Amino acid sequence: MNDDLPSQDPALLRRLLRAKDRMDAASSEDWPVQRLADVSGVSEAHFARSFKDAFGIPPHRYLLTRRIERATALLRDTDLPITEIAFQTGWESLGTFGRTFRDITGESPSAVRARARAEAQEPGRVPVCILGAAQRPDLTTAVSEKRRREAVAINGPSNKEIP
């Protein structure tokens, strides 16, 4: 993360926060970089670079994190079918939702739901904001990179890879 950014351009940070707030408010919507750049009033390349500098992750990865957080909450707190949760949280394909969810959380959506139901919950012991932060998925590596690393671990390096 670039520590100089806040002191360089607070107006840019406000515009980036505006785009981030829009993603938070409507994480189930499509948020291509062009749309986010338009919200921020900067070019696509400048937006993507500045967002990553300001928040530590690219905008698409941030959006995935928000969608998985919302899906996890719905799995834990509702009886909605998993397919409905996938569509409500912005996924167009149940397969993509399940694969991405598993890649990020390490568990399938049904396993998360089953574990949440099996755990004895004592409401009020831990503030909801603390629980949310503790349960936030750690998405510091791109999903495609994570899959590539897992494939290398299972199959060994391919001839195409540079050591």
Secondary structure, DSSP 8 states (H G I E B T S, - for coil): --TTHHHH-HHHHHHHHHHHHHHHHTTTS---HHHHHHHHTS-HHHHHHHHHHHHSS-HHHHHHHHHHHHHHHHHHH----HHHHHHHTT-S-HHHHHHHHHHHHSS-HHHHHHHHHHS---TTSS-HHHHHHHHS----S-HHHHHHHHHHHHH---TT---
